[in-house]
Amino acid sequence: MDRPLAGVRVLEVAQFTFVPAAGAVLADWGADVIKIENPVTGDAQRGLITVLGRAASVPGSSFAPIMEAPNRGKRSVGLGLAVAEARPVLEELIRRSDVFLTNYLPTARAKLHIDVDDVRHINPDIIYVVGSGFGTQGPDRDTGAYDATAFWARGGSADGVTPCDAKRAAFMPAGAYGDNIGGLAIAGGVAAALYGRSVTGQPAVLDVSLLAVGAWATQFSVNMALLTGGPLPKMDTKTQAPYNPLTGNYRTRDGRFIQLSMLQPTRYWPEFCRLMGCDGYADDPRFATLASLAENADAAFEIVEDAIASRTFAECVRLLKECSGPWAPVQDGWEVGNDESLIANGRIAEIVDADGHPQKLVVNPVKFDEAAPSLVRAPQFAEHTDEVLRELGFDDQQLVELKVAGAIT
């Protein structure tokens, strides 16, 4: 059962990454996802030439990861939702769909007559899903958002990773960081709603907000703050856990970092010392018990710091591979894309782009029955308009008339 949603049709009226990322996951899982795009401009994300100061693609290639990743496996229809002649097409698509996905704000949904009541009037059994910045209720329901604002800043992550003496709050570690996490949350909600409808016959209305996803991600700190009655003090310590030198990250001789997370330090201390050439400290009574280690934490920290700082990143990785305690190299994007465990588990997969060239993309983290991933490239703008409309029963003459009216591309 590698494509459990085969036979499910999803209609996506959304742009950028947050909700489209959910559509991509549902397509990975076998759903037929039809993406509605503005017939003139397409998804606004197609117009982004640079992202975070970097080119969105490489010269001479139509392959742009910012479009491919959240739109792979879909079919694109250029449809002018504000054009009266396009309405019969939209309504027929709604009738034939199991799920309606959108991230349009309430005012836009009302203006285009695609709010839940409008859609349910056409198809009472459809699962209606809104991806929002701050939720469908409350004072910010009409406020637009990106993941940098709702998920990262307001959801607590930015504060959580910003040091006490920082001149500015830390930014997200990658573009669309919260969008992709939120898209996975939406996809899971859709899967649950499909199951619920199959059991009860009742279709659900889902709302997944970037703010709620952000709060879920930082819930340890949020819940502790609620328990203690105020914001948690920032911990300005050398390591991840006070008095435990085998947690936290350490800088190597060549400027890279190693992350240690050995939460039982006395268990792993002798092994770490012997692997890293600190044999003389392996059985040192100062580090034999949790109490003695806490009393001598600064000395232990210096031992670990010096052991790692005296070696290159590659040397540390080679030595620590023999360690039974949890640790990891701090990897950049290139290294993640070539991570042997991700590749072995099929979480980096190859697709063929629109130019016929092989490319690689990260696969969603859910694997069914050990099946190898089978990704299909993202559609070109309005690539499937004629194909999908013919499936709906529109003939060539009707297609011409719709194009003349500006209803489709």
N, C-alpha and C positions, 0 to 999 in steps of 0.2 A: 504494500500500500504506500508507494512512494509519492503518489499525487492524490491525497485523500479528498481534495475539493474538486476533482474532475466532475463536470456536469453542473457546477455552480457558475452563474453569471454575475459579474460585478460591474456596475456602472459607476465610473469615477468622474466626478465633476470637481476637479481639484487641480492645484498647481503648486509649484515649488516642491518641497521634499516631504514634509510631515505626513500628510495623508497619502500622497502617491507612494511613499515608502511602504505603507500598509498594502496598497494595491500590488506592489512588486512581490511582497511576501506571499500574498494570496495567489498570485500567478505562479510563483515557485511551487506552491502547494497544489496546483492543478486547475485553479479557477480560470475561466475565460473573462479577462478584465478588459473592458472597453473604456478607453480614456477619451473624454470629450475635451477638445481643445478649441480655443478661440479660432475662428476660420481665417483670421488675418494674421494675428501675432503668435498663435499657438500658446502653449504653456509659457508663462513669463520667464521661467528658468532657462528656456532655450536662448534667451537674449543675453545671458550672462557670459561675457567674454573672459572676465577674470573673476576669480574667487579667492578672497583673502590675500589679494596681491599676486596671485599666481594665475597663469593662463589656464583656462578651463579645458583646453585640449592641446594637441601638438600640431604643428604646421602640416597641412596637407591631409589631415584626417578628419572625418566627420564624427569620430568616436569621442564623446565628451562624458566622462564618468559621472558628472553631476546630473546628466539626463539618463544615462544608461542604468545606473544603480537603482534609482527609485522608479524606473519605468520599464525595466526589462520584462519581456514576456507578455506585454499588453498589445492591444490593437488601438490605433489612434484614429479618431473621427473628428474632422474639422466641422464644427456645428455652431452656428450663431444663435445662442440661446435667446438673444434679444430680438431676433427676427421672427416675425409671426409665422412665416412659411416653414420655419424649422421646428415648430411646436409638434406637429404630427410625428416627426421623426423621433424627437425626444420622448414623446409619450409611448411610442411603440417600443423603444428601448427600455423604458421603465416597466412596461407590461411584461417584458421578457426577462427581467432581471430579478435576482434573489436579494441583492444587496445594492444599496445606493450609498456611495461614499462622497463626502464633500468637506471642504474646509472654507467655503464661502461664509462671510459674515452674515448675520441675520438680515440686515438691510438689503444686501445683494440677493440673498435667497428669496426674500419677499418680492423684490422687484422682478426677478426672473421666474417667479412662481415655481420654485423648486424646494420650498420648505416642506416639512414633514407632512402637513395636511394636504398640500398640493400633490405630493408624490403618492401618498397613501390613497388619495381619491382615485388615482389611476390604477394603483396596484396595492390593495389592502394588505397583502401578505409580505410586502417587501421589508427587509431589515434596513433601517435608516440610520446612518452613521455620520456624526459630525465630529471633525477634529477641530478643536478651538484653542485659543490662547489661554483663556481663563475660565472656561466653562460656560454652559448655556444659561446659567442663573447668576444673579448678583450684579454688582455695579459695573463690572468690566465685560459683560457679555457681548457688547458691541465693539470692543476694543481689539484691534489687530495685534498680532505678536509674531515674533520669530523665536526660535529656540534660545537665542542669545539673551533675550529679555525675559520671557516667561519661564522657560525651563532652567536656564543657567543662572541668571542673576536673581530672579524672584524666587526660584525654587530652592535656593540655598547652596548650590554647588560652588558658585563663585566665591562666596564667603568661606566655605569649607576648605578650599585649597589656597586661599590667599594668606601669606605670612603676616604676622603682626606688624612688621615694619615696612610693608610693601607701599610703594608710591601709588600703585593702581591695583584694582582687583584683577585677578587672573582671568584670562579669557579661555574659552572652550578649547580642548585639546585638538579638535578637528572640526572642519566645516560640517554643518548639519548633524552635529553630535546628538543633540536632544531630539531632533526630528527623526533620526533613525531609531532611537530607543522608543520614542513615542509611536512610530509606525508599527513596530513589533507588538506594542501593547494593543493597538487597534486591531491588528490581525488576529491576536489571541481572542479579543472580545468578539470579533466577527465569527470566529470558529465556535465559540461558546453559544452565540446567538443562533447560529445555524442548527446546532444540536438542540438547543431549547425549542426552536420552532418545530423541529422534527418530532419532538416528544409531546409538546403541549399544543402545537398548532398556532401559537401566538408569536407574532413577529415583534422584535424588540426595537427600541430607539436607543442608540448608544451615543454617549458623549465622552470623548477622551481629550482632556486638555493638556497642553504642554506644562502648565503650572502643576497640575496633579501628578503628572509623570515625574516632574522635578522633585516634588515633595516625597513621592514614593522612593525615588533614588536616594534621597538624603534622610530617610525616615529614622535612622538610628539617632541622628542628632536632633531631629525635630521631636521625636518621642521623648528623648531624655530631657530636652528643654521644657517640654510640657510637664514632665514629671517633677522637675526641680523648680519650676516657676519662673524661669528667666533664661536668657541666652547662656549657652555654655561658654566658659572661658577658653580662649585659644591656648593650646598646649605648645609652648615654645621649647620643645625638647629635642635632643640630638637624634632620638630614635622614635620609631612608631609607638612603642610602648615604653613608658618610663622604667628605668632600671633594667631594661632588656636590650643588650647591645646587639643581639641577633635578630633585631627587627629594624626596619627603616632602610634607606638607600645610602649607598656609599660610592664615592667617586673613585674610579680607577686611574692608573697612571696616565692613560691617554685621554682622560676627560669624559669617559663614559660612566654609566652607573649600573650598579648591581642592587637589586631589591632583595632584602632578607625578610622572612616572615616566620621565624621559628619561635612560636609562642611558648614552647617549653625549653627555655634556654639551657638549663642544666643538663637536659637530655642530650642536646646537640653540641654543647660546648667542647667536649673532648674531641669529638669527630671533626668539628670545624677547625680546631687548632691543628690537628695532625694533618689534615688535608692542605691547609694554607701555610704550612711550614712554621707553626707556632707551637711545636711539640712541648716546649718547656712550660707552657701555660695549661696544657691539656688537663693535668691533674693538680693544678694549683688550688690549694684549699680556699683561697679567696673567692673562687668561682664555682665551688662545689655545691653550694645550696642556694636557694632563692634568697635567703636572708643575707648570706655572705656576699652574694653577687650584687644585691641591692646596695650594700655598704661600699662596694668597690666598683660601682657601675662606671665611673669615669675612667678608671684604669682599664676595665674590660673594653669599653668603647674605643679607647686609643689603640688597643691591641688589634681589634677588628678593623678599625679605620686604616692603620698602618699596613696590615696584611693585604688589604685590597688596594690601597693607594700605591703600593710598591709593585704592583703587577698590571699588565695591560688587561683590557676588557676580555680579549680572547683567552688569555691565560686564566683569568678568574673563571670564565665560563667552563673551560676545560677541567679545571680542578673541582669546581663545585658540582659538576655533573656526577661526581662520585658521592656527593653528600645526600644523606637520606632526609634531611630537613627541607622544608619548603623555601624556595628562593626562585628568582627569575632575573634574566637579563632585562634591562630597560630598553625596549626595542623601538626603532622608528618605523615609519610606514612601510618602507621598502623591506625591512626585516620581518614585519608582520605578514606582508604579502608573500614572503618566502618561508614562513615558519613551517618546519617539517611536520608538526602535529596538525596544524590547520590543513595542510596539503594531504596528509595521510587520511584525514577524516572527511575529505571532500569539501572543505569549507572555503577553498579558493578554487574557482572553476573557470574553464575556458569557454568563451563564446566566439562566434564569428560576427564581426561588425557589418554595418551596411556596405562597407567597401570590400567585403570579402576577406578581411584580415583577422587573424586570431587575436583575441584580447582576453584579459583576465579580470574577474570581478570577485569580490567577497560574497559568499553565499550566506543566506540567513542561517542562524545558529541551530535551527531545528532540523534533525535528520530522521526520516522515517524508514524503519526496517533496513538500515544499512544500505539504502539505495544510493547509487552514485548520482550527483546532481546533474540536472539537464537544463541549463539556462538558455534562454532565447534572447537575442538582443532587444533593446528598446525600439519602438517604432520610430520611423521618420515622421515628421510633422504631417498629420492627416493622411498617412500612408494607406489606411484601411477604410477610408470613407466609402468608396464605391462598393467594396467587398461587403462591408457590414450592412449597408442600405439594401443591397441586392438580397441579402439574407432575410431582411425585413419585408421583402416583397416589392420594393420600388424598382421600376423598369428604367431603361436607358432614357426615355423621354422625360420621365419624372426627375431623374438625376440632373439632366440638363436644365430643367426649369428651376430646380432648387439652387443650382449653381448661379444661374442668371439672377435669381432673387437675392443672392448673397447669403443664403441660408447654410450652404455647405461649401467646403473646399475639397 
